[in-house]
């Protein structure tokens, strides 16, 4: 069996320094192998002749992506599968004439700190790389078995290589998402060969690696409803403040249109079956009912009765109340309590989002924002942002945005070009339980505008891990937001890429809005993109 090239001293220092940026509870990086002895030039007659090392197989897909001012060639090898594990090897090469500047600017971080994405505690490791099986609507993260979930190092020719293990995909090809370097489509999946053995020699194979279903979500412009689909389970969330008066369980005057839209969604996404209507409240006591549990039950009953009258077909409506036991947000603020006052409608189905073009006229409550059309760039606070491409892939739209620093003294950091900080006009809280890194650096606030609703980026939910200390319940990990703040753009002309994946709306052109920041209108959707 061939072995991976040994770490050079530079690579070992790189990994140690990068890991030094984590807190004391973070795992130590793997110890590099002992250095080999320097050749003496004298042969030992007793030594057996050594077999010449075979060259690595060529990368299956090679693309070139810009990172700051550097052109990085990314070579993704075929994904090799054995049992329930898949091995991924990616090579990264910078042109020789750029290498000195590359080393000077990125220093010990090299590419490694980039590749960890939002996997907190794994700086210097390639834990942020994901396999996407959009045909199955699943995401396959780097499988965790501390301390070696993934690794990166220099190869003998001076390029950089990352290796990672993932849950095995079912499809014949997958797409690969690499933080800051973007989206690589159509990587073949093959049976295990040499590279699989090499990767498992570096990384301890974990037991039972998890595969996560992707979730789609839309939000109505009036905030009256939100629709999510995950693993063929659809949840329509209706805001109680729109349906009911304060401390009331009888439906109010504005509820009719909201419930009609909900009934239409049910019939469009399913052909019949059980419809579960679940009432929820905040934690504020009420004098009009015995407790919040009773209020939630009665509100669910009112919605269930109305749906029973509206639905046509073989549907069975069941209702229940859960009181204040399942909050979506903290009850410490009015906004959080409003999110918790809701009625959820759940059923099995597969949603098809048929987006219609948004009205060009802004609503009364919409902010005036900088705008650009097509693939032209919009200017914002010393930056230019353009839609490099939006491509259609197996029920999804994959958007790549290019963010270029045009003024080195801009007061706005890269991650705030597309994210409004809390407290500023246009701030939007995704309400998904995202971790701090995903909230601050992720693309969760980049939405598609359609005629009646926002189409939000696809994401997935992950059970608690040690990397999310202090979290409770499920933690949503945004699909395309697992970007590290490094390397920061510092000079005019520096470019960073943002990748966002939305459910397919069926449109030939889309409008993209970064809440409170900018709009990119009439961006063409293509069936494929030149990956070079």
C-alpha positions in Angstrom: 0.0 0.0 0.0 1.3 3.4 -0.9 1.6 5.9 1.9 0.8 9.6 2.0 3.7 12.0 1.8 5.2 12.9 5.1 4.5 16.3 6.6 7.3 18.8 6.0 8.5 21.0 8.8 6.6 23.9 7.3 3.4 22.0 7.3 3.8 20.8 10.9 4.5 24.4 12.1 1.4 25.5 10.1 -0.9 23.0 11.8 0.4 23.8 15.3 0.1 27.5 14.9 -3.3 27.3 13.4 -4.5 25.0 16.3 -3.0 27.6 18.7 -5.8 29.9 17.7 -8.4 27.7 19.4 -9.3 27.8 23.1 -7.7 25.5 25.6 -10.5 22.9 25.3 -9.9 22.3 21.6 -8.3 19.1 20.6 -4.6 19.0 19.8 -3.8 18.5 16.1 -2.4 15.1 15.2 1.3 14.6 15.9 3.3 14.7 12.6 5.4 11.6 11.8 9.0 11.6 12.8 11.2 13.2 10.1 13.1 10.8 7.9 16.9 10.6 8.1 18.8 12.7 5.6 20.4 10.6 2.8 24.1 10.0 3.3 24.8 9.3 -0.4 26.2 5.8 0.6 24.2 2.7 -0.2 23.9 -0.2 2.3 24.6 -3.4 0.4 22.2 -5.2 2.8 19.3 -2.9 2.0 16.5 -4.4 -0.1 15.8 -2.4 -3.2 12.8 -0.1 -2.7 9.8 0.0 -5.0 9.5 3.3 -6.8 6.5 5.2 -5.6 3.6 5.3 -8.1 2.2 8.7 -8.9 -1.2 9.6 -7.4 -4.2 9.3 -9.7 -5.1 12.5 -11.4 -7.9 14.7 -10.0 -11.3 13.9 -11.4 -12.4 17.6 -11.5 -10.0 20.6 -11.6 -11.1 24.2 -11.2 -9.4 27.5 -10.6 -10.8 29.8 -8.0 -9.7 33.3 -6.8 -8.8 33.7 -3.1 -7.8 37.3 -2.3 -5.4 38.1 -5.1 -4.3 34.5 -5.7 -5.4 32.0 -8.3 -5.8 28.6 -6.5 -6.1 25.5 -8.6 -8.4 23.0 -6.9 -8.1 19.4 -7.9 -10.8 17.2 -6.5 -10.2 13.4 -6.8 -13.0 10.9 -7.3 -14.8 10.1 -4.0 -13.8 6.5 -3.1 -16.3 4.5 -1.1 -16.0 1.4 1.0 -18.9 0.3 3.2 -20.5 3.3 4.8 -17.5 5.6 4.4 -16.3 7.8 1.6 -12.7 9.2 1.3 -12.2 12.7 -0.3 -8.8 14.0 -1.4 -8.4 17.6 -2.7 -5.2 19.2 -3.9 -4.6 23.0 -3.8 -1.9 24.6 -5.9 -0.9 28.3 -6.2 1.2 29.4 -9.3 4.9 29.5 -8.5 5.1 33.2 -9.3 2.5 33.9 -6.6 3.9 31.6 -4.0 6.1 34.1 -2.2 3.3 36.6 -1.8 0.9 33.8 -0.9 3.2 32.7 2.0 3.7 36.3 3.1 0.0 37.2 3.2 -1.5 34.0 4.6 1.4 33.0 6.8 0.9 30.0 9.1 -2.8 29.8 8.3 -2.2 28.8 4.7 -5.4 27.4 3.4 -6.1 25.2 6.4 -7.9 27.7 8.7 -10.2 28.4 5.7 -11.2 24.8 5.2 -12.4 24.2 8.8 -15.4 26.4 8.1 -17.7 26.8 11.1 -16.5 23.6 12.7 -15.4 25.4 15.8 -12.3 23.9 17.4 -10.9 22.4 14.2 -8.8 25.3 12.9 -6.1 24.0 10.6 -8.2 21.0 9.7 -10.4 20.4 6.6 -13.6 19.8 8.7 -15.7 22.3 6.8 -15.6 20.5 3.5 -19.0 18.9 2.6 -20.2 16.4 0.0 -23.7 17.3 -1.4 -26.0 14.7 -2.8 -28.7 17.0 -4.1 -30.4 14.1 -5.9 -31.0 12.6 -2.4 -31.2 16.0 -0.7 -28.5 15.1 1.8 -25.3 16.7 3.1 -22.3 14.6 4.1 -20.0 16.4 6.5 -16.5 15.4 7.5 -17.1 12.5 9.8 -16.1 13.2 13.4 -13.8 11.0 15.5 -11.6 13.3 17.5 -8.9 14.4 17.1 -8.5 13.5 13.5 -11.7 14.4 11.7 -9.8 15.6 8.7 -6.3 16.8 7.9 -4.4 19.1 5.6 -0.7 19.2 4.9 2.0 20.0 2.3 2.8 17.4 -0.3 6.3 16.8 -1.6 5.8 19.1 -4.6 4.9 22.0 -2.4 1.2 22.0 -3.1 -1.4 21.5 -0.3 -3.6 18.5 0.2 -6.7 17.9 2.3 -8.0 14.5 3.2 -11.3 13.8 4.9 -13.8 10.9 5.5 -17.5 11.3 5.0 -20.6 9.2 5.1 -20.9 7.3 1.8 -23.3 8.9 -0.7 -25.8 6.8 -2.7 -25.6 8.6 -6.0 -23.1 8.0 -8.8 -21.7 11.5 -8.4 -21.7 14.3 -5.8 -21.0 18.0 -5.5 -18.3 19.2 -3.2 -18.5 22.5 -1.2 -15.2 24.0 0.0 -15.3 27.0 2.3 -14.1 30.2 0.4 -13.2 28.2 -2.7 -16.7 27.4 -3.6 -18.7 24.7 -5.3 -17.3 21.9 -7.4 -20.0 19.9 -9.4 -20.2 16.3 -10.7 -17.4 14.6 -8.8 -17.6 10.9 -9.6 -18.2 8.3 -6.8 -16.2 5.1 -7.3 -15.3 2.0 -5.4 -12.4 2.2 -3.0 -8.9 2.2 -4.5 -5.5 3.4 -3.4 -6.6 6.8 -2.0 -9.1 5.3 0.3 -6.4 3.2 2.0 -4.2 6.3 2.2 -6.9 8.4 3.9 -7.8 5.8 6.4 -4.1 5.5 7.3 -4.2 9.1 8.3 -7.7 9.4 9.8 -9.3 7.0 12.2 -12.6 5.8 10.7 -15.5 6.9 12.9 -18.4 4.6 13.8 -21.9 5.3 12.4 -21.2 8.5 10.4 -24.4 10.6 10.2 -26.0 11.8 7.0 -28.1 15.0 7.3 -31.3 15.7 5.2 -31.4 19.2 3.7 -34.2 21.5 4.7 -35.9 24.1 2.5 -37.7 27.2 3.9 -39.8 30.1 2.7 -41.1 33.1 4.7 -44.1 35.2 3.7 -43.5 38.9 3.3 -46.1 39.7 6.0 -44.5 37.3 8.5 -47.8 35.5 8.8 -46.4 32.1 7.8 -43.3 30.1 7.2 -43.0 26.8 5.4 -40.2 24.2 5.9 -39.7 20.8 4.3 -37.1 18.3 5.6 -36.9 14.7 4.7 -40.4 14.8 3.0 -42.0 16.2 6.2 -43.6 19.6 5.6 -44.3 22.1 8.4 -46.4 25.2 7.9 -45.9 27.6 10.8 -48.6 30.2 11.3 -48.1 33.2 13.5 -50.7 33.2 16.3 -50.7 37.0 16.5 -52.1 37.1 12.9 -54.7 34.4 13.6 -55.9 35.3 17.1 -56.4 38.3 19.4 -54.5 38.5 22.6 -55.5 35.6 25.0 -58.1 34.5 22.4 -58.7 31.2 20.7 -61.4 32.2 18.3 -60.0 33.0 14.8 -59.8 36.7 13.9 -60.7 38.6 10.8 -57.2 38.4 9.1 -57.0 34.6 9.6 -59.1 33.6 6.5 -56.6 34.4 3.8 -53.7 32.9 5.8 -55.6 29.6 6.3 -56.6 29.5 2.7 -53.0 29.7 1.6 -52.1 27.0 4.1 -54.8 24.7 2.7 -53.5 25.4 -0.8 -50.0 24.4 0.3 -51.2 21.2 1.8 -53.1 20.1 -1.3 -50.2 21.1 -3.6 -47.6 19.2 -1.6 -49.5 16.0 -0.6 -52.3 13.8 -2.0 -53.9 13.1 1.4 -53.2 11.6 4.7 -52.9 12.8 8.3 -52.6 16.5 9.0 -51.3 17.3 12.5 -52.2 20.8 13.9 -50.1 21.7 17.0 -50.6 24.8 19.1 -47.8 26.6 21.0 -47.6 29.6 23.3 -45.1 31.8 25.0 -44.5 31.5 28.8 -46.6 34.4 29.8 -49.5 33.3 32.1 -53.1 34.0 31.0 -56.1 34.6 33.2 -58.6 33.7 30.5 -57.6 30.0 30.5 -56.5 27.4 33.1 -53.0 27.6 31.7 -51.1 28.0 28.4 -51.5 24.3 27.7 -55.3 24.7 27.5 -54.9 27.9 25.3 -52.6 26.0 22.9 -55.1 23.1 22.6 -58.0 25.4 21.9 -56.1 27.4 19.3 -55.1 24.2 17.6 -58.7 23.1 17.6 -59.9 26.3 15.9 -57.3 26.0 13.1 -58.0 22.3 12.7 -61.7 22.9 12.3 -61.1 25.6 9.7 -58.7 23.4 7.7 -61.2 20.6 7.8 -63.7 22.8 6.0 -61.1 24.1 3.4 -59.4 20.9 2.4 -60.7 18.8 -0.4 -59.7 15.1 -0.5 -58.7 12.3 1.8 -57.3 14.2 4.7 -57.6 13.4 8.4 -57.0 16.4 10.7 -55.6 15.8 14.2 -55.0 18.5 16.8 -53.0 18.9 20.0 -51.5 21.6 22.2 -48.0 21.7 23.6 -48.3 24.9 25.6 -44.9 26.6 26.3 -42.9 23.4 26.2 -41.3 23.8 22.8 -40.1 27.4 22.4 -38.5 28.4 19.1 -36.7 31.4 20.7 -36.0 32.8 24.1 -39.0 34.1 26.0 -36.8 36.9 27.4 -37.8 39.4 24.6 -41.0 40.4 22.9 -39.7 39.3 19.5 -38.8 35.9 21.0 -42.2 35.5 22.6 -43.9 36.4 19.4 -42.0 33.6 17.6 -43.2 31.1 20.2 -46.9 32.0 19.8 -47.6 29.9 16.8 -49.6 27.0 15.3 -47.8 24.4 13.3 -49.4 22.2 10.6 -47.4 19.1 9.8 -47.8 16.5 7.1 -45.9 14.2 4.8 -45.2 15.6 1.4 -42.7 17.0 -1.1 -42.9 20.7 -1.7 -42.4 22.2 -5.1 -41.6 25.9 -4.9 -42.9 27.7 -8.0 -41.6 31.2 -7.7 -43.0 34.1 -9.6 -41.1 37.3 -10.2 -41.3 39.8 -7.4 -42.9 43.2 -8.0 -40.3 45.8 -8.9 -42.1 48.3 -6.7 -40.9 48.2 -3.1 -43.3 47.7 -0.3 -43.9 50.5 2.2 -41.7 48.7 4.8 -38.9 47.8 2.5 -35.5 49.6 2.7 -34.0 51.5 -0.3 -30.9 49.5 -1.0 -28.1 49.6 -3.7 -29.1 47.5 -6.7 -27.5 46.0 -9.8 -29.0 43.9 -12.6 -27.8 40.6 -14.2 -24.2 39.9 -13.5 -23.2 43.5 -12.9 -21.7 44.5 -9.6 -23.4 46.5 -7.0 -21.3 49.0 -5.0 -21.5 48.9 -1.2 -19.3 50.7 1.3 -16.0 50.2 -0.5 -16.9 46.8 -1.9 -18.3 45.5 -5.1 -20.6 42.4 -5.1 -21.7 40.6 -8.2 -23.5 37.3 -9.0 -20.8 35.2 -10.7 -23.3 32.5 -11.5 -26.6 30.9 -10.5 -26.8 27.3 -11.8 -29.6 24.7 -11.6 -28.6 21.5 -9.9 -31.1 18.6 -9.1 -33.8 20.7 -7.5 -31.5 23.4 -6.2 -30.1 26.7 -7.3 -26.4 27.2 -6.6 -25.4 30.8 -6.4 -21.8 32.1 -6.4 -21.3 35.7 -5.4 -18.0 37.5 -5.8 -17.1 40.1 -3.2 -14.3 42.4 -4.1 -12.6 45.0 -1.9 -12.2 48.2 -3.9 -11.3 50.5 -1.0 -8.7 49.1 1.4 -9.8 51.5 4.1 -13.4 50.4 4.0 -15.1 50.5 7.5 -17.1 47.4 6.7 -15.5 44.0 7.1 -16.0 41.2 4.5 -18.6 39.3 6.5 -20.6 42.4 7.1 -20.9 43.2 3.4 -23.8 40.6 3.3 -24.7 40.6 7.0 -26.2 43.5 8.9 -25.0 43.6 12.5 -27.6 43.4 15.3 -29.2 46.8 16.1 -28.7 48.3 12.6 -31.5 49.0 10.1 -32.4 45.9 8.1 -31.1 43.4 10.7 -32.8 40.0 10.3 -32.6 37.2 12.8 -32.8 33.9 10.9 -34.5 32.2 13.9 -32.8 28.8 13.2 -30.7 28.2 16.2 -27.5 28.9 14.2 -24.2 28.9 16.1 -22.3 32.1 16.6 -19.9 31.5 13.7 -22.7 30.7 11.3 -24.7 33.8 12.5 -21.7 36.1 12.1 -20.1 34.8 9.0 -22.7 32.7 7.3 -24.9 33.5 4.2 -28.2 32.8 6.0 -29.5 36.3 5.2 -29.1 36.0 1.4 -32.6 35.2 0.1 -34.4 35.0 -3.2 -37.2 37.4 -3.7 -40.4 36.0 -5.3 -43.9 37.5 -5.7 -45.1 36.5 -2.2 -42.3 35.1 -0.1 -38.6 35.0 0.7 -36.9 31.7 -0.4 -34.2 31.1 2.2 -30.9 29.2 1.8 -31.1 25.4 2.4 -29.7 24.2 5.7 -29.6 21.1 7.9 -29.9 20.3 11.6 -27.2 18.7 13.7 -27.6 17.3 17.2 -25.4 18.8 19.9 -21.7 18.2 19.6 -18.8 19.3 21.8 -18.1 22.0 19.3 -21.3 23.7 20.3 -20.9 24.1 24.1 -23.9 25.5 25.8 -26.4 24.7 23.1 -29.5 22.7 23.7 -31.5 20.5 21.4 -30.8 20.6 17.7 -28.4 23.1 16.2 -29.0 24.1 12.6 -25.8 24.2 10.5 -26.3 26.5 7.5 -25.3 24.6 4.4 -23.3 27.3 2.6 -22.3 29.5 5.5 -19.5 27.5 7.0 -16.9 30.0 6.1 -14.0 31.1 8.3 -13.2 34.8 8.7 -9.7 34.0 7.4 -8.2 35.0 5.2 -9.4 38.6 5.5 -9.5 40.8 2.5 -7.0 43.7 3.2 -6.0 45.1 -0.1 -7.9 46.7 -3.0 -8.6 43.9 -5.6 -8.9 41.2 -3.0 -11.7 38.8 -3.8 -13.7 36.3 -1.7 -16.4 34.0 -2.9 -19.7 33.2 -1.2 -21.7 30.1 -2.1 -25.4 29.9 -1.4 -27.7 27.0 -2.2 -31.5 27.7 -2.5 -34.3 25.3 -3.5 -35.1 25.6 -7.2 -37.9 28.1 -7.8 -38.2 27.2 -11.5 -37.4 30.7 -12.7 -35.1 31.7 -15.5 -34.0 34.8 -13.6 -33.9 35.4 -9.9 -33.7 38.4 -7.6 -31.1 38.1 -4.7 -31.4 40.2 -1.6 -28.9 40.6 1.2 -31.2 41.8 4.0 -30.4 45.5 4.7 -27.4 45.5 2.3 -28.0 45.2 -1.4 -30.1 43.6 -4.2 -29.0 41.8 -7.3 -31.9 41.7 -9.7 -32.7 39.6 -12.8 -29.7 37.3 -12.3 -29.8 34.7 -15.1 -30.1 31.0 -14.1 -28.1 28.6 -16.2 -28.2 24.8 -16.4 -24.5 24.5 -16.0 -21.4 26.7 -15.4 -17.9 26.6 -16.6 -16.1 25.3 -13.6 -12.7 26.5 -14.7 
